[in-house]
């Protein structure tokens, strides 16, 4: 994924550097380059954090919850769909 993002970023950068694109296209290529940079930077930060986090495995074990089990503390309860909604008159 990172390799593909770099390829897209480099392609957009070449389009910008060619100076043959109309202003509207130049702006879109600039946004694409900035977006790829942001994703790559964010992905790097998340990868570094998760690799060094000893709590990652513990957190991943707690993500899946069986149906019918008690909800997490502070989790919002959903109202059954069959309940009619009463509107003010």
KOLKEKE-239440 format. One line per field, with one value per residue (C-alpha): z, y, x; residue number from 1. Coordinates in steps of 0.05 Angstrom, whole numbers, plus 5000, padded with zeros to 4 digits. Each point is the difference from the previous one (the first is absolute). Layout:
<balums>
z (Z / ...) $
y (Y / ...) $
x (X / ...) $
nr (NUM / ...) $
</balums>
This chain:
<balums>
z (5000 / 5018 / 4935 / 4960 / 5037 / 4985 / 4926 / 4996 / 5037 / 4953 / 4939 / 5024 / 5016 / 4930 / 4972 / 5042 / 4981 / 4926 / 5004 / 4944 / 5042 / 5003 / 5067 / 5022 / 4987 / 5034 / 5062 / 5000 / 4991 / 5059 / 5043 / 4979 / 5019 / 5067 / 5014 / 4983 / 5045 / 5057 / 4993 / 4997 / 5060 / 5040 / 4980 / 5023 / 5066 / 5013 / 4979 / 5048 / 5056 / 4993 / 4992 / 5066 / 5037 / 5049 / 5010 / 4927 / 5008 / 5063 / 4964 / 4939 / 5044 / 5030 / 4934 / 4982 / 5043 / 4999 / 4983 / 5064 / 5043 / 5043 / 4964 / 5019 / 5055 / 4972 / 4934 / 4974 / 5002 / 4937 / 5002 / 4967 / 4930 / 5017 / 5051 / 4970 / 5005 / 5034 / 4970 / 5037 / 4978) $
y (5000 / 5049 / 4984 / 5015 / 5065 / 5022 / 4982 / 5042 / 5057 / 4998 / 4998 / 5061 / 5036 / 4987 / 5030 / 5062 / 5006 / 4996 / 5068 / 4979 / 4989 / 5051 / 5036 / 4958 / 4935 / 5027 / 5014 / 4929 / 4970 / 5042 / 4975 / 4928 / 5009 / 5030 / 4945 / 4945 / 5034 / 5004 / 4927 / 4976 / 5042 / 4977 / 4927 / 5005 / 5031 / 4946 / 4944 / 5025 / 5008 / 4932 / 4964 / 5029 / 4993 / 4941 / 5013 / 4988 / 4925 / 5012 / 5053 / 4956 / 4944 / 5046 / 5027 / 4940 / 4993 / 4943 / 5014 / 5003 / 5019 / 5062 / 5065 / 5038 / 5050 / 5067 / 4969 / 5028 / 4953 / 4994 / 5004 / 4941 / 5016 / 4979 / 5056 / 5057 / 5070 / 5049 / 5070 / 5062 / 5029) $
x (5000 / 5056 / 5036 / 4937 / 4987 / 5072 / 4990 / 4936 / 5034 / 5060 / 4954 / 4961 / 5065 / 5026 / 4935 / 5009 / 5074 / 4983 / 4966 / 4953 / 4938 / 4943 / 4991 / 4941 / 5038 / 5063 / 4960 / 4971 / 5069 / 5026 / 4943 / 5016 / 5074 / 4982 / 4949 / 5050 / 5051 / 4951 / 4979 / 5072 / 5019 / 4939 / 5011 / 5073 / 4980 / 4947 / 5048 / 5054 / 4951 / 4968 / 5067 / 5024 / 4935 / 4997 / 4926 / 4982 / 4986 / 4959 / 4958 / 4989 / 4974 / 4948 / 4973 / 4955 / 4939 / 4950 / 4928 / 4958 / 5060 / 4996 / 5019 / 5062 / 4994 / 4976 / 4977 / 4934 / 4941 / 4960 / 4924 / 4964 / 4976 / 4928 / 4991 / 4959 / 5029 / 4954 / 5003 / 4978 / 4933) $
nr (1 / 2 / 3 / 4 / 5 / 6 / 7 / 8 / 9 / 10 / 11 / 12 / 13 / 14 / 15 / 16 / 17 / 18 / 19 / 20 / 21 / 22 / 23 / 24 / 25 / 26 / 27 / 28 / 29 / 30 / 31 / 32 / 33 / 34 / 35 / 36 / 37 / 38 / 39 / 40 / 41 / 42 / 43 / 44 / 45 / 46 / 47 / 48 / 49 / 50 / 51 / 52 / 53 / 54 / 55 / 56 / 57 / 58 / 59 / 60 / 61 / 62 / 63 / 64 / 65 / 66 / 67 / 68 / 69 / 70 / 71 / 72 / 73 / 74 / 75 / 76 / 77 / 78 / 79 / 80 / 81 / 82 / 83 / 84 / 85 / 86 / 87 / 88 / 89) $
</balums>
